Amino acid sequence: MTMQVFDNDQIARRFEELEHLEGEGVVAYPYSFNRTHTTAEARDGFVDDAPEQTVGIAGRIVAIRKMGKASFIHLQDDVSRLQIYLKRDDLENYEHLRLYDIGDIIGVTGFMFRTRTGEVTLHAKFMMLLTKCLTTLPVPKMETDADGNQVLHDQFTDKELRYRQRYIDLAVNPEIRETFRKRARIISTIRRFLDERGYLEVETPVLHSMYGGAAARPFATHLNALNIPLFLRISLELNLKRLMVGGFNGVYELGKNFRNEGMDRTHNPEFTMLELYVAYNDYNWMAELVEQMLAETVKAVNGSLVVTAGDGVEIDFTPPYRRATMHQLISEHTGRDIEGMDLDALRALAREKGIHTDGTMGVARVIDELFSTCVQPNVIQPTFVMDYPEEMVPLAKRHRTKPGLVEAWELIIKGQEMAPAFSELNDPRDQRRRFQEQARLREAGDDEAMLIDEDFLHALEVGMPPCTGMGLGIDRLTMLLTGQDSIRDVIFFPMMRPDERRAHAAAHEEGEQA
């Protein structure tokens, strides 16, 4: 039998403490505890000179000051922390405190009082261990230096380790939990906004036999039961449009998409989108709806329509937002009017701006590169970028007055693409031509071009009413509203390269056991 090897003496000591506690009859991992209050409820509900009330709280020990006949600990639950006063004469198991550590989860019952220093505290009359923490936790310690400045010690700040061990990050950094509470508030506010307007929340499949609805590379898998290839969805769009064909006047989905592409500060292979489709309206109507929805969401999360981003830049979400065409913005930022430019002229302008192009890139791709490089990083305040080239948005209606363009916009905030929307294409003949053009681009080497989806074309032949659709990136919106610089900071468990050190250790242990 292989002996467990501990990383350090402190961890070994914790395992020994657990054995001592169990040797003294302690159930180290009990089934339940009667928690009557959160730490915040216990503190906020205390009134001086009020009759004693029995209070039961539970949480993780984040500070401990062991003394002879009396000790103090700080207990933290999911909202806040509370000081606990423990007295030898009041607790039968007071001696067990010597075997408790920072990180242990305990339950305490007693009454609230105010100490001589004015701190509202729980006087413990009963204490029990709920979970023994068998590893060391990097719990931050706040001290005041000689100049009166508060100094934080031993903070869990290693970004990569925090992403890999999010459970520790959440346990010791309360502000991280607040980020994810805000994320939940963003989603619940959006859901309430849409529900109040009568739109139906739906769920559509994650596994597709044909991926579509966006220009992206998919994750591929295989369904053994039917012996067919399948793909994780890259978009919610096409199935939601099928529901519009089926007779719903407004549907939305909050769901995961998956794209087998690069990872960086704003991209994770798995991400959350809101997509909304509403019949009998166009992209101008949708822009107004999105302004209202974002204003309501920002106010609910931050209490103000002005948000301070992580770098201190203030973003004002007060409607209306600026509306400007893609051509107009490129002209503003390059000093060149691209209206009517052919492919050669666009490539020459791209070279002038230091942008690489190749033979697989048509007019739309070059314009997209010009916009992404010269314009997008400089768009800070919420801006609807209107009227894209037809080739860039194969699922949008042709512009009713501008040949060669489609009725589509992209909401850009602080240099990030937040939400695209279209007047949705519902002419199956035009949609087939667009798909065929995408197929030609794919043959020319564009592996992100769309496939021809015959079932979707058949759905359009059944008849989809005039409608508008919009997609909103929940992760990027959360980044903006919580002041985070990386998408990994707003996803509980972001994609990471496997930890080679741990994998090697596990393989070594397997080899020893064999």
ROPA-913093 format. One record per residue (C-alpha): residue number from 1; x, y, z; residue in one letter. Coordinates in pm, 1 decimal, padded with zeros to 6 digits, always signed. Layout:
N
    k        px        py        pz  r
  NUM         X         Y         Z  A
...
//
This chain:
514
    k        px        py        pz  r
    1  +00000.0  +00000.0  +00000.0  M
    2  +00140.9  +00339.0  -00101.2  T
    3  +00180.4  +00593.4  +00178.8  M
    4  +00036.0  +00939.0  +00111.1  Q
    5  +00309.7  +01192.4  +00042.2  V
    6  +00242.7  +01545.1  +00167.8  F
    7  +00362.5  +01860.7  -00005.0  D
    8  +00483.7  +02011.6  +00322.5  N
    9  +00484.6  +01971.1  +00700.8  D
   10  +00183.5  +02200.1  +00748.6  Q
   11  -00037.4  +01974.6  +00539.8  I
   12  +00094.3  +01666.5  +00719.1  A
   13  +00009.1  +01835.2  +01049.7  R
   14  -00350.3  +01896.5  +00937.8  R
   15  -00394.8  +01526.9  +00858.4  F
   16  -00256.8  +01443.8  +01203.6  E
   17  -00501.7  +01688.0  +01363.1  E
   18  -00786.0  +01518.2  +01181.5  L
   19  -00678.3  +01180.7  +01319.2  E
   20  -00656.3  +01326.5  +01673.0  H
   21  -01004.4  +01477.4  +01646.4  L
   22  -01154.3  +01152.4  +01521.7  E
   23  -00966.0  +00969.1  +01794.1  G
   24  -01144.8  +01186.4  +02048.5  E
   25  -01482.3  +01094.7  +01900.7  G
   26  -01533.3  +01396.5  +01677.0  V
   27  -01731.4  +01340.1  +01357.2  V
   28  -01510.6  +01541.9  +01124.6  A
   29  -01754.9  +01548.0  +00832.2  Y
   30  -02110.9  +01558.5  +00976.9  P
   31  -02421.9  +01569.1  +00761.5  Y
   32  -02580.1  +01898.9  +00860.1  S
   33  -02590.3  +02198.2  +01092.8  F
   34  -02884.1  +02416.6  +01193.2  N
   35  -02775.8  +02752.3  +01048.7  R
   36  -03036.2  +03011.9  +01143.2  T
   37  -02858.2  +03326.8  +01020.3  H
   38  -02595.2  +03441.6  +00776.7  T
   39  -02312.7  +03645.0  +00929.6  T
   40  -02464.5  +03960.3  +00780.7  A
   41  -02811.9  +03881.2  +00919.8  E
   42  -02667.6  +03811.7  +01264.8  A
   43  -02471.6  +04139.1  +01265.8  R
   44  -02739.3  +04360.0  +01110.2  D
   45  -03014.6  +04219.6  +01329.2  G
   46  -02832.8  +04289.7  +01654.5  F
   47  -02975.7  +04566.0  +01873.1  V
   48  -02806.6  +04675.7  +02195.0  D
   49  -03002.7  +04590.0  +02511.9  D
   50  -03242.2  +04365.5  +02317.3  A
   51  -03328.4  +04024.8  +02469.9  P
   52  -03079.5  +03753.0  +02387.2  E
   53  -03160.7  +03558.5  +02071.9  Q
   54  -03005.0  +03224.1  +01984.0  T
   55  -02811.9  +03253.3  +01659.7  V
   56  -02657.5  +02971.2  +01457.3  G
   57  -02401.6  +03056.0  +01190.3  I
   58  -02160.2  +02849.4  +00982.6  A
   59  -01861.6  +02929.9  +00767.8  G
   60  -01490.7  +02904.8  +00710.7  R
   61  -01232.4  +03014.8  +00968.7  I
   62  -01030.1  +03299.9  +00814.9  V
   63  -00858.1  +03424.8  +01129.7  A
   64  -00791.9  +03261.4  +01464.6  I
   65  -00640.1  +03391.5  +01788.7  R
   66  -00603.2  +03102.5  +02032.3  K
   67  -00549.4  +03195.3  +02396.5  M
   68  -00580.9  +03018.3  +02728.5  G
   69  -00930.6  +03055.4  +02869.3  K
   70  -01081.1  +03253.4  +02580.2  A
   71  -01016.8  +03281.3  +02206.2  S
   72  -01138.5  +03475.2  +01904.5  F
   73  -01194.6  +03354.5  +01550.9  I
   74  -01334.9  +03520.6  +01239.9  H
   75  -01586.0  +03314.7  +01046.9  L
   76  -01661.5  +03391.1  +00682.2  Q
   77  -01965.2  +03271.7  +00491.4  D
   78  -02065.0  +03354.1  +00133.7  D
   79  -02147.3  +03718.6  +00212.8  V
   80  -01930.8  +03852.1  +00495.4  S
   81  -01736.9  +03761.4  +00807.1  R
   82  -01817.5  +03776.7  +01179.4  L
   83  -01607.0  +03767.8  +01494.6  Q
   84  -01671.2  +03475.0  +01731.3  I
   85  -01585.1  +03480.3  +02101.7  Y
   86  -01512.8  +03137.2  +02251.7  L
   87  -01475.9  +03083.6  +02626.6  K
   88  -01343.9  +02767.2  +02790.0  R
   89  -01615.7  +02765.3  +03058.1  D
   90  -01895.6  +02779.8  +02796.9  D
   91  -01781.2  +02505.5  +02559.0  L
   92  -01737.8  +02137.2  +02640.7  E
   93  -01511.6  +02091.4  +02339.5  N
   94  -01307.9  +02412.2  +02383.4  Y
   95  -00987.3  +02206.3  +02385.5  E
   96  -01058.2  +02094.5  +02029.4  H
   97  -00985.8  +02451.2  +01920.7  L
   98  -00614.6  +02366.6  +01939.2  R
   99  -00673.9  +02128.4  +01647.0  L
  100  -00863.2  +02379.8  +01433.3  Y
  101  -00694.5  +02569.4  +01151.3  D
  102  -00758.4  +02852.5  +00913.2  I
  103  -00976.0  +02708.1  +00637.5  G
  104  -01174.4  +02471.6  +00858.9  D
  105  -01552.6  +02502.7  +00826.2  I
  106  -01735.2  +02510.2  +01157.7  I
  107  -02081.6  +02576.9  +01296.1  G
  108  -02136.7  +02794.4  +01603.4  V
  109  -02447.6  +02866.5  +01810.7  T
  110  -02471.9  +03142.5  +02069.5  G
  111  -02591.4  +03498.5  +02126.9  F
  112  -02484.0  +03834.3  +01987.5  M
  113  -02316.9  +04107.5  +02194.8  F
  114  -02095.0  +04410.0  +02145.9  R
  115  -01734.0  +04399.0  +02270.2  T
  116  -01568.1  +04682.2  +02460.0  R
  117  -01409.8  +04792.1  +02131.8  T
  118  -01756.4  +04816.6  +01975.4  G
  119  -01739.9  +04512.0  +01746.3  E
  120  -02061.8  +04310.8  +01713.3  V
  121  -01961.9  +03954.1  +01802.1  T
  122  -02118.4  +03613.4  +01854.8  L
  123  -02059.3  +03461.7  +02200.6  H
  124  -02036.8  +03088.8  +02130.2  A
  125  -02228.8  +02842.4  +02346.8  K
  126  -02191.6  +02549.5  +02107.5  F
  127  -01927.5  +02472.7  +01845.1  M
  128  -01883.6  +02182.8  +01604.8  M
  129  -01647.4  +02098.3  +01322.6  L
  130  -01825.6  +02065.4  +00988.9  L
  131  -01534.3  +02011.6  +00749.7  T
  132  -01161.8  +01984.4  +00816.6  K
  133  -00950.6  +02175.7  +00565.1  C
  134  -00656.3  +01949.6  +00482.5  L
  135  -00446.8  +02197.7  +00287.3  T
  136  -00310.5  +02544.3  +00353.0  T
  137  -00513.6  +02840.5  +00227.1  L
  138  -00358.2  +03173.7  +00125.1  P
  139  -00601.1  +03378.7  +00335.3  V
  140  -00519.5  +03751.8  +00306.8  P
  141  -00415.3  +03929.4  +00627.1  K
  142  -00468.5  +04302.5  +00673.9  M
  143  -00224.1  +04491.6  +00895.9  E
  144  -00171.5  +04858.8  +00970.0  T
  145  +00186.9  +04983.2  +00934.5  D
  146  +00360.1  +05253.5  +01139.4  A
  147  +00223.2  +05525.1  +00911.5  D
  148  -00135.3  +05409.4  +00952.5  G
  149  -00156.5  +05251.8  +00606.1  N
  150  -00336.4  +04919.5  +00563.1  Q
  151  -00112.4  +04651.4  +00415.3  V
  152  -00244.5  +04325.5  +00267.4  L
  153  -00028.6  +04015.5  +00314.1  H
  154  -00037.3  +03664.0  +00166.1  D
  155  -00301.1  +03743.7  -00096.0  Q
  156  -00385.2  +03477.3  -00353.9  F
  157  -00281.4  +03678.7  -00660.1  T
  158  -00122.6  +03430.6  -00903.3  D
  159  -00360.1  +03469.1  -01200.0  K
  160  -00300.0  +03128.9  -01356.7  E
  161  -00328.9  +02946.8  -01024.4  L
  162  -00648.1  +03138.8  -00943.0  R
  163  -00807.2  +03023.7  -01271.0  Y
  164  -00694.3  +02663.9  -01220.9  R
  165  -00807.2  +02653.6  -00857.5  Q
  166  -01112.2  +02878.4  -00871.3  R
  167  -01249.1  +02710.6  -00558.7  Y
  168  -00958.7  +02855.5  -00359.2  I
  169  -00986.8  +03190.3  -00535.5  D
  170  -01353.8  +03215.4  -00434.1  L
  171  -01287.8  +03089.9  -00082.5  A
  172  -01022.4  +03349.6  +00004.6  V
  173  -01107.1  +03647.4  -00219.2  N
  174  -01459.2  +03776.3  -00138.0  P
  175  -01439.8  +04038.5  -00413.6  E
  176  -01420.8  +03758.3  -00672.2  I
  177  -01751.0  +03621.4  -00544.3  R
  178  -01898.3  +03969.1  -00591.8  E
  179  -01794.1  +03965.4  -00958.4  T
  180  -01994.2  +03648.7  -01013.8  F
  181  -02290.2  +03782.3  -00816.8  R
  182  -02294.4  +04074.7  -01057.6  K
  183  -02279.1  +03833.0  -01349.3  R
  184  -02586.2  +03653.9  -01211.9  A
  185  -02761.0  +03990.4  -01166.9  R
  186  -02684.4  +04083.9  -01528.3  I
  187  -02845.8  +03762.2  -01652.9  I
  188  -03148.9  +03783.2  -01424.3  S
  189  -03212.5  +04147.8  -01520.6  T
  190  -03192.9  +04069.3  -01891.3  I
  191  -03422.1  +03771.1  -01847.1  R
  192  -03675.6  +03979.2  -01653.2  R
  193  -03659.1  +04258.5  -01914.8  F
  194  -03739.1  +04015.5  -02196.2  L
  195  -03999.6  +03817.5  -02003.3  D
  196  -04189.3  +04137.2  -01917.7  E
  197  -04220.5  +04207.5  -02290.3  R
  198  -04371.0  +03867.2  -02358.6  G
  199  -04075.1  +03699.1  -02529.7  Y
  200  -04044.5  +03324.8  -02472.4  L
  201  -03725.2  +03176.3  -02329.5  E
  202  -03639.2  +02851.4  -02510.9  V
  203  -03366.8  +02587.3  -02521.4  E
  204  -03218.8  +02449.3  -02843.3  T
  205  -02970.0  +02165.1  -02902.8  P
  206  -02599.5  +02204.6  -02831.8  V
  207  -02508.5  +01914.6  -03063.1  L
  208  -02563.5  +01985.3  -03432.9  H
  209  -02530.5  +01761.0  -03734.0  S
  210  -02450.1  +02076.7  -03934.7  M
  211  -02305.6  +02384.3  -03769.5  Y
  212  -02401.7  +02732.4  -03883.2  G
  213  -02522.4  +03077.9  -03789.8  G
  214  -02173.5  +03230.1  -03769.9  A
  215  -01836.4  +03233.5  -03938.8  A
  216  -01632.2  +03012.9  -03707.6  A
  217  -01456.2  +02677.8  -03675.0  R
  218  -01646.8  +02414.6  -03472.6  P
  219  -01553.6  +02144.0  -03226.1  F
  220  -01622.7  +01804.4  -03383.8  A
  221  -01733.4  +01486.9  -03210.8  T
  222  -01899.6  +01156.2  -03300.6  H
  223  -02232.3  +01003.9  -03199.5  L
  224  -02178.4  +00631.9  -03161.2  N
  225  -02549.5  +00543.8  -03145.1  A
  226  -02613.2  +00674.0  -03499.6  L
  227  -02254.2  +00653.2  -03624.1  N
  228  -02258.1  +01013.7  -03743.8  I
  229  -02030.4  +01314.8  -03694.0  P
  230  -02165.1  +01595.7  -03476.9  L
  231  -02051.3  +01948.3  -03391.5  F
  232  -02086.0  +02165.7  -03084.1  L
  233  -02292.9  +02465.0  -03187.1  R
  234  -02112.4  +02781.9  -03286.0  I
  235  -02432.3  +02989.9  -03273.6  S
  236  -02790.4  +02979.1  -03147.3  L
  237  -02926.0  +03152.2  -03455.4  E
  238  -03060.6  +02899.1  -03703.9  L
  239  -03266.5  +02694.0  -03460.0  N
  240  -03418.5  +03007.2  -03309.4  L
  241  -03518.8  +03117.9  -03660.0  K
  242  -03678.1  +02778.3  -03716.3  R
  243  -03894.2  +02854.9  -03411.4  L
  244  -03994.5  +03185.6  -03569.4  M
  245  -04105.3  +02986.2  -03876.2  V
  246  -04307.3  +02769.2  -03637.1  G
  247  -04517.8  +03064.9  -03526.3  G
  248  -04357.4  +03223.1  -03220.5  F
  249  -04347.1  +03603.2  -03236.8  N
  250  -04055.0  +03649.6  -02999.5  G
  251  -03803.5  +03395.4  -02866.4  V
  252  -03473.0  +03418.7  -02684.0  Y
  253  -03208.6  +03184.2  -02548.7  E
  254  -02931.8  +03234.0  -02295.6  L
  255  -02689.6  +02956.0  -02377.6  G
  256  -02338.2  +02834.7  -02442.7  K
  257  -02163.9  +02849.5  -02778.6  N
  258  -01838.3  +02673.3  -02865.5  F
  259  -01578.0  +02784.4  -03118.9  R
  260  -01255.6  +02600.4  -03190.5  N
  261  -01046.9  +02911.8  -03226.8  E
  262  -00778.8  +03113.7  -03053.0  G
  263  -00781.4  +03216.4  -02687.0  M
  264  -00696.7  +03562.4  -02564.8  D
  265  -00814.9  +03837.4  -02331.5  R
  266  -01163.5  +03849.4  -02486.6  T
  267  -01202.9  +03495.9  -02627.9  H
  268  -01270.7  +03166.1  -02454.2  N
  269  -01362.8  +02853.6  -02657.6  P
  270  -01681.7  +02818.8  -02450.7  E
  271  -01881.2  +03137.5  -02400.3  F
  272  -02232.5  +03255.8  -02313.6  T
  273  -02462.1  +03437.6  -02555.2  M
  274  -02806.2  +03588.0  -02546.6  L
  275  -02988.0  +03565.1  -02880.0  E
  276  -03326.2  +03728.5  -02933.8  L
  277  -03558.4  +03721.8  -03236.8  Y
  278  -03875.4  +03932.3  -03265.6  V
  279  -04121.6  +03923.2  -03556.3  A
  280  -04248.4  +04221.6  -03757.5  Y
  281  -03963.0  +04454.7  -03657.9  N
  282  -03630.3  +04558.6  -03813.0  D
  283  -03276.7  +04635.4  -03699.0  Y
  284  -03357.6  +04999.5  -03614.7  N
  285  -03626.3  +04884.4  -03369.8  W
  286  -03382.6  +04632.8  -03220.6  M
  287  -03122.9  +04904.7  -03158.8  A
  288  -03372.7  +05097.2  -02947.8  E
  289  -03469.3  +04783.9  -02753.7  L
  290  -03103.4  +04702.5  -02681.2  V
  291  -03042.3  +05056.3  -02555.1  E
  292  -03330.9  +05019.0  -02310.5  Q
  293  -03219.8  +04669.9  -02202.1  M
  294  -02858.9  +04770.6  -02141.0  L
  295  -02955.4  +05088.2  -01955.8  A
  296  -03183.5  +04889.5  -01724.4  E
  297  -02918.6  +04619.2  -01672.2  T
  298  -02635.1  +04861.9  -01601.3  V
  299  -02849.3  +05053.2  -01351.5  K
  300  -02950.9  +04730.3  -01174.6  A
  301  -02590.7  +04610.6  -01144.8  V
  302  -02401.8  +04933.4  -01075.7  N
  303  -02665.5  +05178.4  -00957.2  G
  304  -02565.2  +05427.7  -01226.2  S
  305  -02560.7  +05450.4  -01605.1  L
  306  -02194.4  +05556.0  -01598.9  V
  307  -01955.3  +05263.8  -01553.7  V
  308  -01586.3  +05295.8  -01473.8  T
  309  -01389.3  +05033.9  -01665.5  A
  310  -01084.1  +04856.5  -01526.8  G
  311  -00845.5  +05118.2  -01668.0  D
  312  -01046.8  +05407.5  -01525.1  G
  313  -01224.5  +05501.6  -01849.4  V
  314  -01587.0  +05603.3  -01792.8  E
  315  -01851.1  +05448.5  -02018.6  I
  316  -02189.8  +05621.7  -02037.7  D
  317  -02481.0  +05386.9  -02112.5  F
  318  -02741.0  +05663.5  -02126.8  T
  319  -02950.1  +05623.0  -02446.7  P
  320  -02943.3  +05704.0  -02729.2  P
  321  -02609.9  +05562.0  -02848.4  Y
  322  -02423.4  +05692.3  -03149.0  R
  323  -02512.4  +05538.0  -03486.2  R
  324  -02251.2  +05550.2  -03763.8  A
  325  -02195.3  +05337.4  -04074.5  T
  326  -01892.1  +05113.3  -04109.6  M
  327  -01779.2  +05311.9  -04417.0  H
  328  -01819.1  +05638.4  -04228.0  Q
  329  -01608.8  +05518.5  -03933.7  L
  330  -01332.9  +05375.8  -04156.0  I
  331  -01316.8  +05708.5  -04340.3  S
  332  -01297.2  +05896.1  -04008.7  E
  333  -01008.0  +05687.0  -03880.2  H
  334  -00807.0  +05633.5  -04200.9  T
  335  -00865.8  +05964.0  -04376.5  G
  336  -00971.3  +05773.9  -04691.6  R
  337  -01320.0  +05730.1  -04832.8  D
  338  -01357.8  +05357.4  -04911.5  I
  339  -01700.0  +05396.7  -05074.0  E
  340  -01680.4  +05214.5  -05408.6  G
  341  -01319.1  +05098.8  -05365.6  M
  342  -01235.8  +04777.3  -05550.7  D
  343  -01037.7  +04489.8  -05401.9  L
  344  -00698.0  +04611.1  -05526.0  D
  345  -00750.2  +04959.3  -05382.3  A
  346  -00864.3  +04815.2  -05049.5  L
  347  -00558.9  +04588.5  -05032.2  R
  348  -00335.4  +04887.8  -05105.6  A
  349  -00496.8  +05082.8  -04821.5  L
  350  -00455.1  +04782.1  -04591.1  A
  351  -00082.1  +04762.2  -04677.2  R
  352  -00052.4  +05134.6  -04609.8  E
  353  -00195.2  +05073.2  -04261.6  K
  354  +00035.3  +04776.7  -04198.5  G
  355  -00235.9  +04513.1  -04242.9  I
  356  -00146.5  +04182.8  -04409.0  H
  357  -00387.3  +04042.7  -04668.8  T
  358  -00376.0  +03727.4  -04880.3  D
  359  -00544.2  +03574.7  -05182.4  G
  360  -00823.7  +03411.6  -04983.8  T
  361  -00955.6  +03749.3  -04864.0  M
  362  -01230.8  +03916.7  -05064.9  G
  363  -01357.6  +04273.1  -05038.2  V
  364  -01556.2  +04208.2  -04720.4  A
  365  -01266.0  +04043.6  -04535.9  R
  366  -01029.5  +04329.6  -04621.4  V
  367  -01286.1  +04587.9  -04507.7  I
  368  -01330.9  +04386.3  -04187.9  D
  369  -00952.3  +04392.1  -04128.3  E
  370  -00940.3  +04768.1  -04186.3  L
  371  -01224.5  +04820.1  -03941.2  F
  372  -01080.9  +04583.8  -03678.2  S
  373  -00735.7  +04744.2  -03689.9  T
  374  -00800.1  +05112.8  -03755.6  C
  375  -01142.5  +05177.1  -03604.4  V
  376  -01261.4  +04928.8  -03344.7  Q
  377  -00992.5  +04987.8  -03076.4  P
  378  -01078.3  +05359.5  -03082.0  N
  379  -01454.8  +05323.1  -03033.3  V
  380  -01499.7  +05371.2  -02658.0  I
  381  -01855.4  +05490.7  -02592.7  Q
  382  -02147.5  +05263.4  -02696.2  P
  383  -02176.8  +05290.2  -03074.7  T
  384  -02395.6  +05108.1  -03325.2  F
  385  -02180.3  +05039.8  -03632.3  V
  386  -02440.5  +05025.3  -03907.7  M
  387  -02474.3  +04878.0  -04256.4  D
  388  -02212.5  +04612.3  -04330.4  Y
  389  -02101.5  +04479.5  -04671.2  P
  390  -02329.4  +04198.7  -04787.4  E
  391  -02052.5  +03935.2  -04790.6  E
  392  -01979.1  +03990.4  -04421.3  M
  393  -02330.0  +03908.2  -04299.4  V
  394  -02482.4  +03627.8  -04509.1  P
  395  -02792.8  +03599.3  -04287.9  L
  396  -02906.9  +03963.6  -04304.0  A
  397  -03148.4  +04137.9  -04542.0  K
  398  -03009.2  +04354.7  -04818.1  R
  399  -03020.1  +04722.0  -04730.0  H
  400  -03342.5  +04875.2  -04858.8  R
  401  -03165.9  +05189.2  -04999.0  T
  402  -02790.9  +05110.7  -05015.4  K
  403  -02686.7  +04852.8  -05280.5  P
  404  -02412.9  +04612.1  -05173.5  G
  405  -02487.3  +04656.4  -04802.2  L
  406  -02709.4  +04473.5  -04555.9  V
  407  -02920.9  +04594.6  -04267.1  E
  408  -02692.9  +04488.3  -03985.2  A
  409  -02525.6  +04660.4  -03694.3  W
  410  -02265.1  +04571.3  -03435.5  E
  411  -02264.9  +04737.9  -03094.9  L
  412  -01906.3  +04832.3  -03006.8  I
  413  -01815.2  +04941.9  -02654.5  I
  414  -01460.7  +05016.9  -02540.7  K
  415  -01318.3  +04857.0  -02851.6  G
  416  -01508.0  +04530.7  -02805.5  Q
  417  -01778.3  +04370.7  -03018.9  E
  418  -02070.1  +04333.8  -02779.8  M
  419  -02376.3  +04257.6  -02990.5  A
  420  -02457.9  +04209.6  -03360.8  P
  421  -02812.4  +04249.6  -03495.5  A
  422  -02981.5  +04220.4  -03835.2  F
  423  -03300.1  +04275.4  -04019.7  S
  424  -03316.6  +03900.6  -04074.6  E
  425  -03303.9  +03756.9  -04426.1  L
  426  -03622.8  +03558.2  -04489.1  N
  427  -03616.7  +03523.5  -04869.9  D
  428  -03507.4  +03159.5  -04927.6  P
  429  -03386.8  +03236.3  -05281.8  R
  430  -03155.9  +03513.4  -05166.0  D
  431  -03042.2  +03301.6  -04870.4  Q
  432  -02946.8  +03018.2  -05105.7  R
  433  -02740.0  +03258.1  -05318.3  R
  434  -02563.3  +03384.4  -05004.8  R
  435  -02487.6  +03030.1  -04888.8  F
  436  -02350.7  +02947.4  -05234.6  Q
  437  -02121.7  +03249.4  -05217.4  E
  438  -02003.8  +03129.5  -04875.6  Q
  439  -01933.8  +02789.4  -05029.9  A
  440  -01715.0  +02955.3  -05294.5  R
  441  -01522.6  +03141.9  -05024.6  L
  442  -01476.5  +02812.4  -04841.1  R
  443  -01337.4  +02647.7  -05155.5  E
  444  -01096.6  +02941.8  -05189.6  A
  445  -00955.1  +02862.1  -04844.4  G
  446  -01177.0  +03047.5  -04595.8  D
  447  -01239.8  +02770.2  -04340.8  D
  448  -01471.1  +02997.3  -04137.2  E
  449  -01718.6  +03046.2  -04423.5  A
  450  -02065.6  +02898.6  -04371.5  M
  451  -02199.0  +02569.4  -04506.4  L
  452  -02514.2  +02532.2  -04715.4  I
  453  -02787.1  +02423.6  -04473.3  D
  454  -03065.5  +02268.4  -04682.7  E
  455  -03296.3  +02212.5  -04384.8  D
  456  -03274.7  +02577.5  -04287.4  F
  457  -03346.6  +02678.6  -04646.3  L
  458  -03651.4  +02451.5  -04639.5  H
  459  -03765.6  +02621.5  -04319.0  A
  460  -03744.3  +02959.4  -04492.9  L
  461  -03947.7  +02816.4  -04780.8  E
  462  -04221.5  +02733.6  -04530.3  V
  463  -04214.4  +03103.7  -04448.0  G
  464  -04050.0  +03314.7  -04175.7  M
  465  -04216.5  +03648.8  -04103.0  P
  466  -04016.8  +03971.1  -04124.6  P
  467  -03810.9  +03982.8  -03805.5  C
  468  -03501.7  +04117.8  -03638.7  T
  469  -03247.3  +03923.4  -03437.6  G
  470  -02970.4  +04015.9  -03195.4  M
  471  -02689.7  +03838.2  -03010.0  G
  472  -02527.4  +03977.9  -02692.6  L
  473  -02202.7  +03846.5  -02544.4  G
  474  -02275.4  +03795.6  -02173.9  I
  475  -01910.5  +03739.2  -02079.7  D
  476  -01787.6  +04060.4  -02241.2  R
  477  -02072.5  +04261.7  -02093.2  L
  478  -01982.4  +04121.8  -01751.3  T
  479  -01617.9  +04218.8  -01804.4  M
  480  -01723.1  +04573.4  -01876.6  L
  481  -01965.4  +04608.7  -01585.2  L
  482  -01728.2  +04454.6  -01328.5  T
  483  -01409.2  +04628.7  -01440.9  G
  484  -01229.8  +04306.7  -01541.3  Q
  485  -00961.3  +04300.2  -01810.5  D
  486  -00984.2  +03932.4  -01906.5  S
  487  -01273.5  +03706.4  -01998.4  I
  488  -01118.8  +03446.8  -01766.4  R
  489  -01204.3  +03670.4  -01471.3  D
  490  -01579.7  +03642.5  -01539.9  V
  491  -01598.7  +03269.3  -01620.5  I
  492  -01592.4  +03038.7  -01320.6  F
  493  -01378.9  +02773.5  -01489.9  F
  494  -01207.5  +02914.9  -01801.1  P
  495  -01028.3  +02690.7  -02046.0  M
  496  -00666.6  +02627.5  -01939.0  M
  497  -00378.8  +02423.2  -02070.0  R
  498  -00348.7  +02106.2  -01854.0  P
  499  -00121.1  +02146.9  -01552.9  D
  500  +00178.5  +01940.3  -01661.0  E
  501  +00324.7  +01926.7  -01310.7  R
  502  +00011.8  +01770.2  -01164.3  R
  503  -00029.0  +01536.1  -01461.2  A
  504  +00329.5  +01417.2  -01418.7  H
  505  +00281.4  +01362.5  -01044.1  A
  506  -00038.6  +01161.7  -01104.5  A
  507  +00135.4  +00945.5  -01366.7  A
  508  +00424.8  +00884.3  -01128.1  H
  509  +00189.1  +00779.4  -00847.0  E
  510  +00004.0  +00543.6  -01084.8  E
  511  +00332.3  +00386.2  -01183.3  G
  512  +00429.1  +00328.2  -00820.1  E
  513  +00094.6  +00164.0  -00740.9  Q
  514  +00127.9  -00061.0  -01043.5  A
//
